[in-house]
Amino acid sequence: MYFGVLGPVLARAADGTGIAVGGPRPRALLALLLLETGRIVGTDRLIDELYGEEPPGGAANALQAQVSRLRRGLGVAIELHPAGYRLAVEPEDVDVHRFARLARDGRRKLDDGEPAEAARLLRDALALWRGAALADVDAPFAEPHAARLTEARLTALEDRAEAELTLGEADELIGELQALAKEHPLRERTRGLLMRALTASGRQAEALAVFEDTRRILADELGADPSPGLAAAHLAALRAEPLRTTGVPAQLTSFVGRESELERITGLLAEARLVTLTGPGGAGKTRLAIEASAPGACFVDLAPASGGSEVPQAVLDALGLREQRLFGAPGGSDPVRRLVSALADRALVLVVDNCEHVIDAAAALVHRLLGGCPGLRVLATSREPLGITGEALCPVPPLPETAAMRLFADRAAAVAPGVALDESAVRRICTALDGLPLAIELAAARLRTIPLAQLETRLDDRFRLLSRGSRTAAPRHQTLRAVVAWSWDLLGQDERNLLRRLAVFTGGITVDSAAQVCGLSEADDLLTGLAEKSLIDVHGERFRMLDTIRAYALEQLTESGELAAISRAHATYFLDLAATADPHLRRAEQLTWLASLAAEHANLHAALRWAVAEDDELALRLVGALTAYWRLRGVLSEVSPLAAQLVTKLGHGAPPGLEEEYVLAVLTAGPSEVDRHRAGLEAIMRTPAWPPRQPYVLVAWALFAGPPGPEPAGTGRERLATAEDPWVRALSQFSEAYLGLVNGRIDGAAHDFLAALNTFRQVGDRWGIAQALDGLASAADLTGDPARAVALTDEALALLEQLEAFEDMAELWTRRGDRLSHRGDLARARADYQRAAGLARRAGVPTILAAAHLGLGTLARREGDLAAARRWCERALDECGTDWQGSGVRAHVLTALGRIASAEGDFAGARSRHQEAVRIALAQQPGLDLAEATEGLATLAAASGETGEAAYLLGLAESLRGRATTGDPDLTRLRDRLAGDREFARGTAAGTGGSSFVAQGLAVRLG
C-alpha cells in the first residue's frame, strides 16, 4: 500500500486504486500514525494530539474504536502495544518519509559536489507533494507539523535551485525564484539564489535591485542586516563582467557656474529617459553634460563621425564592443541590433555628445535604443533638439555675468598667476564675448602675452563683426568665428602655416606626422607654441586640435589653395604607415603595431575617405594595407560604406596591378557588392599573382567562399605551399590541414596542423598559432583524445585573449564544450557553452550562438531531458546564419533534432530532419559533416528496426570519417553492435570509392 500526507491524506492499494479513509477523526488518526510510521505512539499522546487539552469523556474507548475501523477499512496492521499503537508499514510507502530521505540524499550530493545527481534526487522529492501538507486534517497537531513540512519543502526547493544553478540553468530558474521570493520575502537564501540566477543571466542591475529590496525588508521587518550568504551574492553581482564603457573625460580645470542648469538636469533625468542639452557652439554643453552625468555613465563623442553610418559604430566603441568575429565575413552584423542586445537588461546613462552634424542618425539610434532598453537613459548635447517623443529639453544659455567673470578670473589665474584684474575690464570683456565659456577661456589664455587693457581693445574690434554676422550661418560661426580669428591673428606666419595644414588631421598629431604632412622642419617648436596658445591640446606625446579651431583652420587651408596637396600628403603619409605596419601584424610584434595603428584610427579613416573621393588607386592601396588592421580590430562595418563607394566608382574592373586590393575592397563593401561582383572576384582568385602581395586576401576569400573543391596539380594551393613568406606557407599548411580534417583524413590533417603551428610560431602570429592549436585540438578530439584537445584549446584561448578577439573566443569556448562533452564532463561542458553563448550574444555572431545552444541541447538529450533538448535545438535553428558556416551548423542542428524526434517515437519527423541535414551536407562538401548527417539516418533506421539499413549507413559514415570518432557514446554503442553485420561491411566497401562516390550514392538514395 501507499500513504500520503503531503497534501490531503491519501491511502492507495497496491494496484493503485484509492481507499476511503473515513471522516475527520479517522483521517486525523491515520495522519498522526503515518507521521510516526514504524514507531509506537502512546495512547495519551494520541488523545492529546487528536482532541487537545480537553478531551471528551470516553476518549480512550473512542480511540480504540477508531483504530479498529482503520484496521478494517485499510487492511493494514495497527499493532496494539502496552504503551500505545504502532502503524506497521514501511517508511518508503509513506510520502513524507520518502520525501525526507530523498531531500536528505540530494542535499548530501550537493555538498559532495555532484549537482546533477542532487538535482535529480530533489526533483523526485518535490514531485511527491500534491498540495499543502495535511491539507484536510483538522486536529491540534496538524498546524505545527504542516509548518515543519512546509519549511522542509522550501529548503528542498532551494537546494534544487542551487544544484540547477551550479549546472548553469539560470534562465529557467528566474521566474520560479521570483515567485518564491515574493511569497516568502524574508527567506534570504531564496533571494540570494534569485540574485545569483539574475547575475548568471547577465541581469546584474536586477540582481542588485533584489539585494536593495531585501536589505530594506530585513531592516523594516526584523531590524537585521543581510546574512553573509546574501552579501556574497551581492558582491558577485557587483563583480560580474560589465561593459567596458568609455567614462566621461577627466577635466583639468574647475567647473564654474551653471548651478541652476545642473539642478534642472538632475531633476529631468529623474523623470525623463532622454534629456537633450541645446545651445550654440561654445556654450559649454559638453562640459555641463560631463558634470551632470552620474558615476558609471558611458561617454560617446560623435564629433569625429562624418556621416550617419558612423554613429552606431561610435557607440559600439564607447561601450567597448568590437565590431564582429575576428576575420568574420564582412557585413554580417547589424551594429544597432547589437547595441540593443548589449543594453537590453542594463541600467546605464549614455552621454551622447555633439549630435548636431549627424542629427537624423543620432535621433534614430537613440529612439531605437530607448525603445529596446528599458534601463537606459540618454543625456545628449546638440545645437537642436533630437525631436523624439518624450524628449526633455534643457537649454544652455550664455553664462550670467557673475559666473562669466568668475570663469575668466579662474582661467587667468591658471595662465598668469598674480596678474592684476580690473573688475570693470573683466566685465566688459565677458559681455563682449556673449558669456560663451569657450570664448572666455580662449581670451583669458592670452593674458600670458597680452595685457588686460590691450586684450579688451582687440576683442572690441573683432566682436563688432561678430554681432552683425549672418543669421543663416551655422551657430558655431555666429558665436566663435571672431574668437578663433582673433587667435589666428596673434600667430606668426609659420604658426599659421602649420595650424591651417593641421586641419587635415581628424585624430591626434605627432611631431613626425606634422612635419611630414605639413612640410615644416621645425614642427616640434611650432607645435609647442600652438599648445601654449591653447590652440591645440597636449596628450602625452600627441597633440590634438579643438574641433572649433580645426573648422576655422580648414577654411583657411581651403582659401590658401593648399587643401588638395596637404590632403594628398596626409593620405600618403598614413598609407606609408599602414604599409609599414602591415607585415608586422603577422609577426610577434603585432600587439605593438596594432596599438600604433589604433592611436591613428581617425587619421587612417580620414585618409581613406579623402582617397575614395579623389584617388581610386591610393584608396585601393589603403584598403590593402589596412585589411589586417581592420580585421584584427573588428571594425569592418565602419569602413564598409567607404569601400562600397570605391567599388561603385571602379565598376567591375580592377586597375592593373591592384587586383588583390580590389578583391579586398569588394569583400569589405558587404554582401550586396560581393553578389554583384562575384564573377569578377572568382576570376581574379583563380589566377592570382604569386606570391600574393596582400596575404590577407587569402583569409578574406576563404571565409567568404568556404572550403575549396579539388584542384588539379600545379594550381594555386601548391604554389602557396612553396611561397617565400613563411606566414603564407603556414596559412597554406593550415588550409590543407583543414581540408583534410573535414574530409576525414585525420592523420594527414594533424601532421599539417603541426607544421602550420611550427611555422606560425616562427613568425609569431598569435592568431595563426591559435588557429593551428584549435586544428590540432579538433584532430585530437576526433581520434579519441579529448583531454589533449581541451589542453590545446586552452592554449589557443589564452592567445586570443591577448588579441581581445572575443568573437573567435566565443567559437573556441563552444568547441571546448564539445570536447569536454566527449570526455563525459557534462557540467564543465555546459559552463563553456553558456560562456560561449554570452560572448557570441555580445559580439552579435548568430552562427556561434546557434552552435553554443546546440551544445546545450546535446547535453540535455544525453541526460534524457528531451523536452529541454528540443527547446535548445529549435532555438539554435532560428539563429543559424545564411553563409556556408551557418549552413554547416544548421545541418548539425537538424541531425540533433532528428535524433530527438526518433527518441520520442516520431520517426516521420526524424526522417525529414535527417534527410534535410544530409542534403545540406551534400551541398557543402562531402566530409565529416556528411558523416554525421549519415549517422543520423543510421540511428533512425536502428530505432525503426531496420538493422540492415542502419549497418549499411554506419559503414558509409565510417568510410567518410577515416580514423575519426564520433565522441557520442550512443553512436559508439550502436557501431559496436552493428560492426559485425554484413551490411556494415558492404557500406564500408562502398565508401572506398571516395567521399564523392559516397555523396553520389546518398544523393540517389534521397531521390
Rosetta blueprint (number, residue, H / E / L):
1 M L
2 Y E
3 F E
4 G E
5 V L
6 L L
7 G L
8 P L
9 V L
10 L E
11 A E
12 R E
13 A L
14 A L
15 D L
16 G L
17 T L
18 G E
19 I L
20 A L
21 V L
22 G L
23 G L
24 P H
25 R H
26 P H
27 R H
28 A H
29 L H
30 L H
31 A H
32 L H
33 L H
34 L H
35 L H
36 E L
37 T L
38 G L
39 R L
40 I E
41 V E
42 G E
43 T H
44 D H
45 R H
46 L H
47 I H
48 D H
49 E H
50 L H
51 Y H
52 G L
53 E L
54 E L
55 P L
56 P L
57 G L
58 G L
59 A H
60 A H
61 N H
62 A H
63 L H
64 Q H
65 A H
66 Q H
67 V H
68 S H
69 R H
70 L H
71 R H
72 R H
73 G H
74 L H
75 G L
76 V L
77 A L
78 I E
79 E E
80 L E
81 H E
82 P L
83 A L
84 G E
85 Y E
86 R E
87 L E
88 A L
89 V L
90 E L
91 P H
92 E H
93 D H
94 V E
95 D H
96 V H
97 H H
98 R H
99 F H
100 A H
101 R H
102 L H
103 A H
104 R H
105 D H
106 G H
107 R H
108 R H
109 K H
110 L H
111 D H
112 D L
113 G L
114 E L
115 P H
116 A H
117 E H
118 A H
119 A H
120 R H
121 L H
122 L H
123 R H
124 D H
125 A H
126 L H
127 A L
128 L L
129 W L
130 R L
131 G L
132 A L
133 A L
134 L L
135 A L
136 D L
137 V L
138 D L
139 A L
140 P L
141 F L
142 A H
143 E H
144 P H
145 H H
146 A H
147 A H
148 R H
149 L H
150 T H
151 E H
152 A H
153 R H
154 L H
155 T H
156 A H
157 L H
158 E H
159 D H
160 R H
161 A H
162 E H
163 A H
164 E H
165 L H
166 T H
167 L L
168 G L
169 E L
170 A H
171 D H
172 E H
173 L H
174 I H
175 G H
176 E H
177 L H
178 Q H
179 A H
180 L H
181 A H
182 K H
183 E H
184 H L
185 P L
186 L L
187 R L
188 E H
189 R H
190 T H
191 R H
192 G H
193 L H
194 L H
195 M H
196 R H
197 A H
198 L H
199 T H
200 A H
201 S L
202 G L
203 R L
204 Q H
205 A H
206 E H
207 A H
208 L H
209 A H
210 V H
211 F H
212 E H
213 D H
214 T H
215 R H
216 R H
217 I H
218 L H
219 A H
220 D H
221 E H
222 L H
223 G L
224 A L
225 D L
226 P L
227 S L
228 P H
229 G H
230 L H
231 A H
232 A H
233 A H
234 H H
235 L H
236 A H
237 A H
238 L H
239 R H
240 A L
241 E L
242 P L
243 L L
244 R L
245 T L
246 T L
247 G L
248 V L
249 P L
250 A L
251 Q L
252 L L
253 T L
254 S L
255 F L
256 V L
257 G L
258 R L
259 E H
260 S H
261 E H
262 L H
263 E H
264 R H
265 I H
266 T H
267 G H
268 L H
269 L H
270 A H
271 E H
272 A L
273 R L
274 L E
275 V E
276 T E
277 L E
278 T E
279 G L
280 P L
281 G L
282 G L
283 A L
284 G L
285 K H
286 T H
287 R H
288 L H
289 A H
290 I H
291 E H
292 A H
293 S L
294 A L
295 P L
296 G L
297 A L
298 C E
299 F E
300 V E
301 D E
302 L L
303 A L
304 P L
305 A L
306 S L
307 G L
308 G H
309 S H
310 E H
311 V H
312 P H
313 Q H
314 A H
315 V H
316 L H
317 D H
318 A H
319 L L
320 G L
321 L L
322 R L
323 E L
324 Q L
325 R L
326 L L
327 F L
328 G L
329 A L
330 P L
331 G L
332 G L
333 S L
334 D L
335 P H
336 V H
337 R H
338 R H
339 L H
340 V H
341 S H
342 A H
343 L H
344 A L
345 D L
346 R L
347 A L
348 L E
349 V E
350 L E
351 V E
352 V E
353 D E
354 N L
355 C L
356 E H
357 H H
358 V H
359 I H
360 D H
361 A H
362 A H
363 A H
364 A H
365 L H
366 V H
367 H H
368 R H
369 L H
370 L H
371 G H
372 G H
373 C L
374 P L
375 G L
376 L E
377 R E
378 V E
379 L E
380 A E
381 T E
382 S E
383 R L
384 E L
385 P L
386 L L
387 G L
388 I L
389 T L
390 G L
391 E E
392 A E
393 L E
394 C E
395 P E
396 V L
397 P L
398 P L
399 L L
400 P L
401 E H
402 T H
403 A H
404 A H
405 M H
406 R H
407 L H
408 F H
409 A H
410 D H
411 R H
412 A H
413 A H
414 A H
415 V H
416 A L
417 P L
418 G L
419 V L
420 A L
421 L L
422 D L
423 E H
424 S H
425 A H
426 V H
427 R H
428 R H
429 I H
430 C H
431 T H
432 A H
433 L L
434 D L
435 G L
436 L L
437 P H
438 L H
439 A H
440 I H
441 E H
442 L H
443 A H
444 A H
445 A H
446 R H
447 L H
448 R H
449 T L
450 I L
451 P L
452 L H
453 A H
454 Q H
455 L H
456 E H
457 T H
458 R H
459 L H
460 D H
461 D H
462 R H
463 F H
464 R H
465 L H
466 L H
467 S L
468 R L
469 G L
470 S L
471 R L
472 T L
473 A L
474 A L
475 P H
476 R H
477 H H
478 Q H
479 T H
480 L H
481 R H
482 A H
483 V H
484 V H
485 A H
486 W H
487 S H
488 W H
489 D H
490 L L
491 L L
492 G L
493 Q H
494 D H
495 E H
496 R H
497 N H
498 L H
499 L H
500 R H
501 R H
502 L H
503 A H
504 V H
505 F L
506 T L
507 G L
508 G L
509 I E
510 T L
511 V H
512 D H
513 S H
514 A H
515 A H
516 Q H
517 V H
518 C H
519 G L
520 L L
521 S L
522 E L
523 A H
524 D H
525 D H
526 L H
527 L H
528 T H
529 G H
530 L H
531 A H
532 E H
533 K L
534 S L
535 L L
536 I E
537 D E
538 V E
539 H E
540 G L
541 E L
542 R E
543 F E
544 R E
545 M E
546 L L
547 D H
548 T H
549 I H
550 R H
551 A H
552 Y H
553 A H
554 L H
555 E H
556 Q H
557 L H
558 T H
559 E H
560 S H
561 G L
562 E L
563 L H
564 A H
565 A H
566 I H
567 S H
568 R H
569 A H
570 H H
571 A H
572 T H
573 Y H
574 F H
575 L H
576 D H
577 L H
578 A H
579 A H
580 T H
581 A H
582 D H
583 P H
584 H H
585 L L
586 R L
587 R L
588 A L
589 E L
590 Q H
591 L H
592 T H
593 W H
594 L H
595 A H
596 S H
597 L H
598 A H
599 A H
600 E L
601 H H
602 A H
603 N H
604 L H
605 H H
606 A H
607 A H
608 L H
609 R H
610 W H
611 A H
612 V H
613 A H
614 E H
615 D L
616 D H
617 E H
618 L H
619 A H
620 L H
621 R H
622 L H
623 V H
624 G H
625 A H
626 L H
627 T H
628 A H
629 Y H
630 W H
631 R H
632 L H
633 R H
634 G L
635 V L
636 L H
637 S H
638 E H
639 V H
640 S H
641 P H
642 L H
643 A H
644 A H
645 Q H
646 L H
647 V H
648 T H
649 K H
650 L H
651 G L
652 H L
653 G L
654 A L
655 P L
656 P L
657 G L
658 L L
659 E H
660 E H
661 E H
662 Y H
663 V H
664 L H
665 A H
666 V H
667 L H
668 T H
669 A H
670 G L
671 P H
672 S H
673 E H
674 V H
675 D H
676 R H
677 H H
678 R H
679 A H
680 G H
681 L H
682 E H
683 A H
684 I H
685 M H
686 R H
687 T L
688 P L
689 A L
690 W L
691 P L
692 P L
693 R L
694 Q L
695 P L
696 Y H
697 V H
698 L H
699 V H
700 A H
701 W H
702 A H
703 L H
704 F H
705 A H
706 G L
707 P L
708 P L
709 G L
710 P L
711 E L
712 P L
713 A L
714 G L
715 T L
716 G H
717 R H
718 E H
719 R H
720 L H
721 A H
722 T L
723 A L
724 E L
725 D L
726 P H
727 W H
728 V H
729 R H
730 A H
731 L H
732 S H
733 Q H
734 F H
735 S H
736 E H
737 A H
738 Y H
739 L H
740 G H
741 L H
742 V H
743 N L
744 G L
745 R L
746 I H
747 D H
748 G H
749 A H
750 A H
751 H H
752 D H
753 F H
754 L H
755 A H
756 A H
757 L H
758 N H
759 T H
760 F H
761 R H
762 Q H
763 V H
764 G L
765 D L
766 R H
767 W H
768 G H
769 I H
770 A H
771 Q H
772 A H
773 L H
774 D H
775 G H
776 L H
777 A H
778 S H
779 A H
780 A H
781 D H
782 L H
783 T L
784 G L
785 D L
786 P H
787 A H
788 R H
789 A H
790 V H
791 A H
792 L H
793 T H
794 D H
795 E H
796 A H
797 L H
798 A H
799 L H
800 L H
801 E H
802 Q H
803 L H
804 E L
805 A L
806 F H
807 E H
808 D H
809 M H
810 A H
811 E H
812 L H
813 W H
814 T H
815 R H
816 R H
817 G H
818 D H
819 R H
820 L H
821 S H
822 H H
823 R H
824 G L
825 D L
826 L H
827 A H
828 R H
829 A H
830 R H
831 A H
832 D H
833 Y H
834 Q H
835 R H
836 A H
837 A H
838 G H
839 L H
840 A H
841 R H
842 R H
843 A H
844 G L
845 V L
846 P H
847 T H
848 I H
849 L H
850 A H
851 A H
852 A H
853 H H
854 L H
855 G H
856 L H
857 G H
858 T H
859 L H
860 A H
861 R H
862 R H
863 E L
864 G L
865 D L
866 L H
867 A H
868 A H
869 A H
870 R H
871 R H
872 W H
873 C H
874 E H
875 R H
876 A H
877 L H
878 D H
879 E H
880 C L
881 G L
882 T L
883 D L
884 W H
885 Q H
886 G H
887 S H
888 G H
889 V H
890 R H
891 A H
892 H H
893 V H
894 L H
895 T H
896 A H
897 L H
898 G H
899 R H
900 I H
901 A H
902 S H
903 A H
904 E L
905 G L
906 D L
907 F H
908 A H
909 G H
910 A H
911 R H
912 S H
913 R H
914 H H
915 Q H
916 E H
917 A H
918 V H
919 R H
920 I H
921 A H
922 L H
923 A H
924 Q H
925 Q L
926 P L
927 G L
928 L H
929 D H
930 L H
931 A H
932 E H
933 A H
934 T H
935 E H
936 G H
937 L H
938 A H
939 T H
940 L H
941 A H
942 A H
943 A H
944 S L
945 G L
946 E L
947 T H
948 G H
949 E H
950 A H
951 A H
952 Y H
953 L H
954 L H
955 G H
956 L H
957 A H
958 E H
959 S H
960 L H
961 R H
962 G L
963 R L
964 A L
965 T L
966 T L
967 G L
968 D L
969 P H
970 D H
971 L H
972 T H
973 R H
974 L H
975 R H
976 D H
977 R H
978 L H
979 A L
980 G L
981 D L
982 R H
983 E H
984 F H
985 A H
986 R H
987 G H
988 T H
989 A H
990 A H
991 G H
992 T H
993 G H
994 G L
995 S H
996 S H
997 F H
998 V H
999 A H
1000 Q H
1001 G H
1002 L H
1003 A H
1004 V H
1005 R H
1006 L H
1007 G L
